Amino acid sequence: MSFYPAMPPDVTSSAAEDAALGLLGQAGMVAVRAADLASPCRRGLGRDGRTALTAAGAGRIRSGDVVVWLKPVAVTRAVVRRDGRVQAAGHPADHARLGVAEERLDELCGMPGTIDEIARTVVLGGRVKGAARRAMTPALAIRFTVSMTLVPDADYAEVMEILLGDLVLVPWQRPCQVPTAAAACIWREALGPAPLQRLRDLVLAGVDGEHRSQDYRAVMVGDLEAGSIDGSLIRVPDSPANRAAFGSAGTADDSSPYPQLRELRISAAATRATFGVTTGPSGAGAARDKGEAEQVLLDKALKDYRYLFTPWRLWVMDRNFPGVPRIKAMLETGTHVLIRVRDGITLRRTGDFLPDGSGLATVSGGGITLTVRVIEYTITVAGKDAPELFCLVTDLRDHQAYPAEALACAYHWRWIGSETCLKEAKSAITEPGRPPGRCCDRSRQPWSPRSTPPG
């Protein structure tokens, strides 16, 4: 898997060079006779050895010849020194890529060079000042952050070595070294969260668009596609900054061994693909209730991902969601809901039972009253009736188009669409050097909410 492009975007070439690069892209390997290799320097390899060997001739390769097989690392303009040394113009950061992962990212986002386009809008803060070329660039800092999710067991230095690979072996015009872990931290802070959030939202919008175009609607309720919304906690390293930013759930005095980040994930019930994610504090402090903390994130999701709440989707949610005002806010987008009601919620029946056993009722809260359809049922496990009663409410009143049995079966997909999706997403997040599940997010300090220019 090649992590490097054949040609950086700021280099132009002649027709002959384009043809040669086309061959290079098709073959992916270069063969040179060992007898044709030579040093371009007048004496040895020059004063510091920072040169590439060259192919002194274009001898025809014949059977039995000793051949050196070369895998291209970078294509650049040549810089020839007075003593003959041949070096590469540019900087390794301009050539680092995420391989097939970045190709897939560009495909989802619908434009080539997505990361580079985002990087062009970044205004760096913190300790990175001015526009002088340094060991890193905004694009490399973005790719470094993304790479950490692809290789969760590697520490910062190892991630950077993987990302730059053999690029550091190229004799660049200016000597280059792999950026240190400290440099990576400084650049992540200078970058701020906005570029990564924009990249995330472009990818998630692409996933949503792909589902629409490919018709992955394997889980349907009548003519509606079933989606799922649920929250989860992610442990983060116990640092004062993380504890202040996120707190910990379940302890009034915030004495949990780890602070915790709370996320709300919006996903497809059938494929478990993520459509949207919002994050925030775990719920410690003023809002220690899990339901309240997740409801705040749902408010944010309705604002940030409003395009997901379409008339042809039915969102399945558990008992912590979402309160009458939020149900009303969701319905105002035109979308539909199927929500399990927890104990203590009063439902006032407003008519007779419908032929499928469901019925209409009102539910009130926050000064708002809504009319909903109620579906109640029990389940059988291993041939025995479970003692728990399931009570669902929905805005879908047509019992013929959306029978109670179909809605009860749809609620089953909340587990697959949310719980399984959340576990899959968290399984690959771990702090290097710790057993899986001990500590998920690796950062000891949350990004500060520094603003960056829009776009």
LOKOLKOL-770587 format. One line per 4 residues: number of its first residue (from 1); their letters; for each residue x, y, z of C-alpha. Coordinates in nm, 3 decimals, padded with zeros to 5 digits. Layout:
! LOKOLKOL-770587
NUM	a	X,Y,Z; ...
//
This chain:
! LOKOLKOL-770587
1	msfy	00.000,00.000,00.000; 00.156,00.326,-00.112; 00.114,00.615,00.130; 00.256,00.870,-00.111
5	pamp	00.117,01.040,-00.421; 00.300,01.010,-00.751; 00.310,01.387,-00.787; 00.238,01.664,-00.535
9	pdvt	-00.032,01.905,-00.652; 00.200,02.206,-00.689; 00.435,02.043,-00.944; 00.369,02.064,-01.318
13	ssaa	00.539,01.851,-01.579; 00.584,01.821,-01.954; 00.394,01.581,-02.177; 00.691,01.339,-02.181
17	edaa	00.716,01.353,-01.802; 00.342,01.298,-01.770; 00.369,00.988,-01.990; 00.654,00.851,-01.779
21	lgll	00.461,00.918,-01.458; 00.164,00.741,-01.609; 00.379,00.432,-01.663; 00.509,00.466,-01.307
25	gqag	00.156,00.473,-01.173; 00.063,00.160,-01.366; 00.370,-00.045,-01.275; 00.442,00.082,-00.924
29	mvav	00.802,-00.045,-00.941; 01.124,00.070,-01.110; 01.400,-00.164,-01.226; 01.757,-00.032,-01.273
33	raad	02.066,-00.232,-01.363; 02.311,-00.231,-01.074; 02.585,-00.153,-01.327; 02.406,00.170,-01.418
37	lasp	02.399,00.308,-01.063; 02.651,00.579,-00.988; 02.717,00.862,-00.749; 02.651,01.204,-00.905
41	crrg	02.920,01.360,-00.685; 03.271,01.422,-00.809; 03.413,01.242,-00.506; 03.230,00.960,-00.335
45	lgrd	02.896,01.069,-00.194; 02.990,01.426,-00.116; 03.069,01.596,00.209; 02.769,01.466,00.407
49	grta	02.635,01.182,00.196; 02.302,01.360,00.143; 02.248,01.260,-00.216; 02.063,01.003,-00.418
53	ltaa	02.236,00.764,-00.652; 02.150,00.812,-01.017; 02.108,00.586,-01.317; 02.418,00.676,-01.516
57	gagr	02.293,00.511,-01.834; 01.985,00.364,-01.989; 02.122,00.021,-02.054; 01.882,-00.245,-02.172
61	irsg	01.817,-00.508,-01.909; 01.895,-00.859,-02.025; 01.842,-01.197,-01.866; 02.102,-01.262,-01.599
65	dvvv	02.173,-00.894,-01.527; 02.183,-00.784,-01.163; 01.887,-00.553,-01.118; 01.790,-00.324,-00.832
69	wlkp	01.413,-00.308,-00.780; 01.295,00.027,-00.646; 00.960,00.127,-00.502; 00.893,00.498,-00.562
73	vavt	00.864,00.709,-00.249; 00.827,01.059,-00.391; 00.831,01.245,-00.722; 00.979,01.594,-00.697
77	ravv	01.186,01.846,-00.890; 01.558,01.781,-00.860; 01.798,02.012,-00.678; 02.158,01.962,-00.797
81	rrdg	02.434,02.101,-00.575; 02.765,02.241,-00.696; 02.943,01.922,-00.592; 02.697,01.714,-00.796
85	rvqa	02.472,01.593,-00.513; 02.116,01.525,-00.626; 01.851,01.618,-00.373; 01.474,01.660,-00.363
89	aghp	01.296,01.992,-00.372; 01.016,02.040,-00.125; 00.934,01.892,00.213; 00.831,01.542,00.326
93	adha	00.513,01.682,00.485; 00.389,01.766,00.133; 00.403,01.399,00.035; 00.269,01.219,00.343
97	rlgv	-00.072,01.060,00.284; -00.297,00.802,00.448; -00.286,00.560,00.158; -00.608,00.382,00.064
101	aeer	-00.773,00.531,00.375; -00.731,00.879,00.230; -00.851,00.766,-00.110; -01.168,00.638,00.056
105	ldel	-01.199,00.961,00.256; -01.180,01.171,-00.062; -01.437,00.945,-00.227; -01.681,00.990,00.062
109	cgmp	-01.629,01.366,00.074; -01.670,01.398,-00.301; -01.352,01.593,-00.369; -00.984,01.509,-00.418
113	gtid	-00.737,01.633,-00.161; -00.998,01.688,00.111; -00.743,01.718,00.391; -00.530,01.964,00.193
117	eiar	-00.836,02.177,00.115; -00.925,02.193,00.484; -00.563,02.266,00.580; -00.553,02.571,00.350
121	tvvl	-00.815,02.744,00.567; -00.640,02.680,00.899; -00.507,02.971,01.102; -00.263,02.831,01.355
125	ggrv	-00.261,02.947,01.715; -00.071,02.861,02.029; 00.304,02.839,02.000; 00.316,02.804,01.620
129	kgaa	00.361,03.152,01.476; 00.406,03.289,01.126; 00.419,03.110,00.793; 00.779,02.982,00.797
133	rram	00.825,02.619,00.689; 00.878,02.393,00.991; 00.893,02.022,01.059; 00.514,02.000,01.027
137	tpal	00.233,02.159,00.832; -00.140,02.193,00.905; -00.212,01.909,00.660; 00.044,01.682,00.829
141	airf	-00.101,01.768,01.170; -00.448,01.667,01.049; -00.318,01.343,00.898; -00.126,01.271,01.217
145	tvsm	-00.442,01.306,01.427; -00.639,01.082,01.192; -00.355,00.828,01.187; -00.375,00.792,01.565
149	tlvp	-00.721,00.639,01.522; -00.590,00.395,01.258; -00.305,00.266,01.476; -00.440,00.296,01.832
153	dady	-00.165,00.084,01.987; 00.113,00.317,01.868; 00.237,00.617,02.063; 00.285,00.963,01.912
157	aevm	00.640,00.900,01.788; 00.547,00.567,01.632; 00.244,00.718,01.459; 00.462,00.990,01.308
161	eill	00.718,00.734,01.189; 00.442,00.530,01.025; 00.296,00.838,00.859; 00.624,00.968,00.716
165	gdlv	00.776,00.625,00.649; 01.056,00.623,00.392; 01.002,00.991,00.314; 01.256,01.077,00.584
169	lvpw	01.519,00.875,00.393; 01.489,01.098,00.086; 01.779,01.348,00.064; 01.568,01.662,00.080
173	qrpc	01.706,02.002,-00.010; 01.687,02.093,00.358; 01.767,01.826,00.616; 01.448,01.687,00.774
177	qvpt	01.380,01.475,01.079; 01.070,01.298,01.206; 00.883,01.546,01.428; 00.901,01.457,01.795
181	aaaa	00.602,01.374,02.016; 00.638,01.717,02.177; 00.622,01.886,01.835; 00.313,01.683,01.747
185	ciwr	00.142,01.798,02.068; 00.227,02.162,01.999; 00.087,02.138,01.646; -00.232,01.963,01.756
189	ealg	-00.295,02.245,02.001; -00.212,02.505,01.736; -00.447,02.335,01.490; -00.746,02.340,01.723
193	papl	-01.055,02.118,01.693; -01.237,02.293,01.408; -01.047,02.138,01.110; -01.098,01.786,01.244
197	qrlr	-01.462,01.856,01.317; -01.510,01.979,00.963; -01.339,01.667,00.826; -01.556,01.448,01.048
201	dlvl	-01.877,01.612,00.933; -01.777,01.589,00.565; -01.710,01.216,00.605; -02.033,01.154,00.796
205	agvd	-02.232,01.348,00.536; -02.067,01.129,00.274; -02.171,00.815,00.462; -02.529,00.944,00.475
209	gehr	-02.520,01.023,00.103; -02.379,00.680,00.023; -02.662,00.514,00.212; -02.913,00.716,00.015
213	sqdy	-02.757,00.635,-00.323; -02.689,00.267,-00.253; -03.025,00.202,-00.082; -02.901,00.016,00.225
217	ravm	-03.249,00.018,00.378; -03.252,-00.341,00.500; -03.445,-00.250,00.814; -03.773,-00.088,00.718
221	vgdl	-04.092,00.000,00.901; -04.342,00.037,00.623; -04.180,00.292,00.394; -03.948,00.430,00.664
225	eags	-03.579,00.353,00.714; -03.491,00.273,01.075; -03.209,00.463,01.244; -03.092,00.456,01.604
229	idgs	-02.972,00.716,01.853; -02.798,00.638,02.180; -02.521,00.762,02.406; -02.210,00.613,02.563
233	lirv	-01.917,00.704,02.788; -01.552,00.698,02.685; -01.285,00.699,02.953; -01.003,00.948,02.914
237	pdsp	-00.668,00.973,03.099; -00.696,01.116,03.449; -00.548,01.462,03.411; -00.669,01.783,03.578
241	anra	-00.763,01.929,03.238; -00.971,01.626,03.139; -01.143,01.606,03.477; -01.231,01.976,03.462
245	afgs	-01.363,01.948,03.106; -01.556,01.620,03.126; -01.607,01.515,03.490; -01.719,01.161,03.564
249	agta	-02.062,01.005,03.569; -02.215,00.816,03.860; -02.031,00.993,04.143; -02.161,01.312,04.300
253	ddss	-01.812,01.409,04.417; -01.644,01.329,04.082; -01.431,01.059,04.249; -01.438,00.806,03.963
257	pypq	-01.091,00.668,03.870; -01.121,00.819,03.523; -01.291,01.127,03.380; -01.537,01.037,03.105
261	lrel	-01.638,01.192,02.775; -02.002,01.139,02.678; -02.092,01.088,02.314; -02.424,01.065,02.131
265	risa	-02.412,00.857,01.814; -02.664,00.869,01.529; -02.645,00.554,01.319; -02.817,00.332,01.064
269	aatr	-02.994,00.040,01.228; -02.915,-00.206,00.949; -02.550,-00.132,00.865; -02.444,00.029,01.197
273	atfg	-02.285,00.309,00.992; -02.242,00.633,01.186; -02.423,00.937,01.048; -02.344,01.189,01.322
277	vttg	-02.167,01.225,01.658; -02.192,01.489,01.928; -01.980,01.493,02.243; -01.975,01.669,02.577
281	psga	-01.917,01.627,02.951; -02.012,01.300,03.116; -02.285,01.460,03.321; -02.108,01.534,03.649
285	gaar	-02.176,01.863,03.822; -02.499,02.047,03.754; -02.645,01.765,03.541; -02.551,01.436,03.705
289	dkge	-02.837,01.247,03.546; -02.739,01.041,03.242; -03.062,01.124,03.066; -03.014,01.498,03.110
293	aeqv	-02.656,01.485,02.980; -02.761,01.290,02.669; -03.061,01.515,02.608; -02.825,01.815,02.589
297	lldk	-02.628,01.629,02.322; -02.949,01.553,02.134; -03.023,01.927,02.126; -02.681,01.977,01.970
301	alkd	-02.740,01.696,01.719; -03.068,01.851,01.607; -02.876,02.170,01.533; -02.556,02.027,01.382
305	yryl	-02.708,01.735,01.186; -03.051,01.862,01.099; -03.018,01.718,00.747; -03.033,01.365,00.895
309	ftpw	-03.380,01.410,01.040; -03.578,01.343,00.723; -03.944,01.244,00.669; -03.838,00.899,00.545
313	rlwv	-03.650,00.799,00.862; -03.776,00.655,01.190; -03.544,00.712,01.487; -03.548,00.441,01.754
317	mdrn	-03.444,00.558,02.102; -03.421,00.414,02.451; -03.582,00.527,02.778; -03.341,00.815,02.847
321	fpgv	-03.480,01.010,02.550; -03.578,01.268,02.497; -03.843,01.461,02.691; -04.158,01.609,02.541
325	prik	-04.000,01.940,02.422; -03.728,01.745,02.238; -03.978,01.505,02.085; -04.162,01.811,01.957
329	amle	-03.836,01.958,01.823; -03.758,01.633,01.640; -04.105,01.608,01.489; -04.083,01.967,01.368
333	tgth	-03.800,01.858,01.136; -04.047,01.623,00.964; -03.881,01.305,01.090; -04.044,01.025,01.293
337	vlir	-03.968,00.869,01.631; -04.014,00.540,01.816; -03.921,00.583,02.182; -03.937,00.350,02.478
341	vrdg	-04.103,00.516,02.779; -03.955,00.466,03.123; -04.145,00.418,03.447; -04.302,00.729,03.595
345	itlr	-04.409,00.887,03.267; -04.784,00.947,03.260; -04.968,00.858,02.938; -05.333,00.964,02.927
349	rtgd	-05.536,00.752,02.687; -05.758,00.955,02.453; -05.965,00.689,02.278; -06.038,00.324,02.220
353	flpd	-05.774,00.069,02.132; -05.696,00.035,01.763; -05.738,-00.304,01.586; -05.368,-00.390,01.633
357	gsgl	-05.385,-00.330,02.011; -05.218,00.010,02.009; -05.390,00.331,02.112; -05.361,00.708,02.123
361	atvs	-05.260,00.899,02.436; -05.122,01.236,02.541; -04.790,01.294,02.712; -04.698,01.624,02.876
365	gggi	-04.379,01.793,02.990; -04.208,02.130,02.981; -04.540,02.302,02.925; -04.601,02.101,02.605
369	tltv	-04.858,01.827,02.539; -04.826,01.585,02.247; -05.058,01.317,02.114; -04.872,00.991,02.055
373	rvie	-04.954,00.635,01.966; -04.873,00.381,02.238; -04.759,00.022,02.178; -04.729,-00.209,02.478
377	ytit	-04.599,-00.566,02.468; -04.398,-00.830,02.649; -04.144,-01.070,02.507; -04.070,-01.440,02.545
381	vagk	-03.716,-01.555,02.620; -03.627,-01.926,02.602; -03.996,-02.016,02.604; -04.075,-01.808,02.912
385	dape	-04.249,-01.473,02.934; -04.016,-01.197,03.053; -04.165,-00.993,03.340; -04.072,-00.660,03.183
389	lfcl	-04.332,-00.458,02.997; -04.217,-00.267,02.689; -04.400,00.059,02.628; -04.323,00.250,02.309
393	vtdl	-04.455,00.583,02.185; -04.449,00.706,01.826; -04.589,00.984,01.614; -04.698,00.728,01.351
397	rdhq	-05.075,00.705,01.400; -05.166,00.496,01.093; -05.197,00.144,01.234; -05.245,-00.006,00.889
401	aypa	-04.929,00.143,00.737; -04.730,00.094,01.058; -04.874,-00.201,01.256; -04.790,-00.234,01.625
405	eala	-04.608,-00.564,01.564; -04.382,-00.403,01.301; -04.297,-00.118,01.540; -04.221,-00.363,01.823
409	cayh	-03.989,-00.554,01.589; -03.823,-00.226,01.488; -03.740,-00.143,01.849; -03.531,-00.461,01.863
413	wrwi	-03.294,-00.294,01.615; -03.204,-00.026,01.869; -02.961,-00.273,02.023; -02.796,-00.360,01.691
417	gset	-02.805,-00.006,01.559; -02.673,00.163,01.875; -02.525,-00.072,02.134; -02.334,-00.285,01.882
421	clke	-02.233,00.025,01.686; -02.100,00.196,01.999; -01.904,-00.112,02.109; -01.750,-00.150,01.764
425	aksa	-01.645,00.215,01.759; -01.488,00.196,02.106; -01.313,-00.137,02.054; -01.039,00.024,01.843
429	itep	-00.977,00.316,02.080; -00.718,00.249,02.346; -00.433,00.425,02.519; -00.096,00.274,02.416
433	grpp	00.054,00.046,02.679; -00.274,-00.025,02.859; -00.498,-00.331,02.830; -00.805,-00.291,02.606
437	grcc	-01.093,-00.125,02.787; -00.875,00.030,03.058; -00.851,00.375,02.903; -00.997,00.466,02.568
441	drsr	-00.914,00.816,02.448; -00.538,00.878,02.467; -00.529,01.257,02.503; -00.443,01.396,02.846
445	qpws	-00.568,01.741,02.758; -00.884,01.837,02.568; -00.859,02.079,02.282; -00.937,02.432,02.387
449	prst	-01.245,02.577,02.212; -01.039,02.815,02.002; -01.224,02.945,01.699; -01.096,02.916,01.342
453	ppg	-01.220,03.085,01.025; -01.532,02.927,00.869; -01.493,02.700,00.568
//
